[in-house]
Amino acid sequence: MTRVWKWNRPVTVREVLEDLQQERSIAYTTVMTVLDNLHQKGWVRREAEGRAYRYEAVSTRAAYSAALMNEAWGQSDNPAAALVAFFGMMSPQQREALRDAMRIVSPELPSEVPAEVPREEVAEVPSEVPSEVPSGPAEADGGPGR
């Protein structure tokens, strides 16, 4: 999926293959199988072009990431604690991006958000936070960053 999102246009198996081969050896049939699986799962749509198909992402990478976060948060038995733990893992830049997003979604919020909230006002955070992330289409070509 990372390769399909990268181009932001319909791509062929050959294009994805050539891009992946810059980093590692991979067979045409492997790429074709992965793209076919993504099509069957509804992550990409395809259109015939001659004897080949052009594949295009059904949703954006941002929408996919949001769905993963929503799914993970929905599985928590303590959503507030899960959010506190998640926010605690964020870099200052990520927290600023979160503030920007909150201003877009909820313009009635104050533009200044306190940098620190007194600990007694924060829900209890579990001592261990699972490090596993659900796998999905981003890993179809070997990992999220590929």
N, C-alpha and C positions, 0 to 999 in steps of 0.2 A: 504494500500500500504506500509505503514511503516513496517509492519511485513514481507511482501513479500521481500522488499528490505533488511531487516535485515539479512535474511538467505542467500541471494544471490544464491539461488538454488530453484528448483521447490518444492513447499510445498503443503500439503493437508489441507483441511478445518479443520481436527482434530488437526493438528499441530498449526495452527493459533488460533484455539479455546483454546487449552490448554495454549498457551502463554498469550492470553488475560485474561483467567480466573485467572491468578496469580494476576491480578490487580482489576478485577471486575467480577460480574456475567453477563454472556452473553450466549445466546442460540446458539446451533449448527446451527439451521436454519437461524439465523441472519447472522452469518459469511458466510454461504453458499450463502445466497442471495447477500451479499456485493461482494463476490468474483465473483459470476455470473454476477452481474451488471458491475463490472470492466472488465470482459471478453467481455461482449457485447459492452462496450465503447472502447475496443481495448487497454486497459492499461495492461492487462495480457493475456497470452496465456495459454491454458490448454491442457493436454494430459491425456487420460483415462488410469487408472491403476487399473485393476480389476473393482470394482463397484464404485470407486471414481475417482476424477480428481486430478492431480498435476498442480498447478498454478505457473506461472513464469512471472516476470515483463518483459514487452516488452522493456522498456527503463530504464536507470539508474535514480537514485534520482537526480543526478546532471543535467541530461538532462531535467528532469521534472521541476526543479527549474529554469533552464535557459529559458525554454519555458514560464513559468509564468512571469518571469521578462521581457522577450521580448514582451509578450502580453500586460502587464501593460504599458510598455514604449511606445508601438505602439499606445496606446489609448490616450496618452497625446497630448494636443494641443500645448505644448511647450516642446519638448523633452530635450532641453538643461537645462531648469529650473527643469524638473523632475530629470535629472541626478544629478544636483547640490544638490537638496533636498535629494536625495537618498544617495549620497556620504556624505552629512552632518550628516546623521543618523548612519553612520558606526563607529564602534569602531576602534582604531588604528590597531588592528590585522586584521580586515576586510579590511582596506585600504591597509595594507601590502600585503594581499592576492590578492587584486585587482592589485597592482603594479606587483606582480609576474605573474599574468595571462596576463597582458598587455605585459610584456616582452616576454612571450611565443607566443602570437598572433602577436605582432609587434616588432620583434627583433631590428628593426632600431631605436626604441625609446631610449632615453638616459637612462642609468641604474639608475641615480639619479633623482628623481622627487622632486621638491621643496615641502616642507611641507606645506607652505602657499602660496596661490595665492592672489595678491592684490585684494581687494574687487571690485574695479572698473573694473577688467577684468572678473568678474564672472557675468553670466546672472542673471537677477532678479529672486529671489526665491519666490514662492507664500508664503503668511503668514501662510496658513493652508495647510497641506499635508494630503490627505485622509489616514485613518488608515486601511481601509478595504483591504483585500487581497482576490483575487478570490479564491473560494473554488475549490478543485479538488480531485484527488484520494488520496492525503496524508491524507485527513480528513475522508476517508472512514471507518477507524477503530476507529473514535472518536476524532481525532486530530492529528496534525503534529508530536507530540512527543510520540505518543503511540506505 
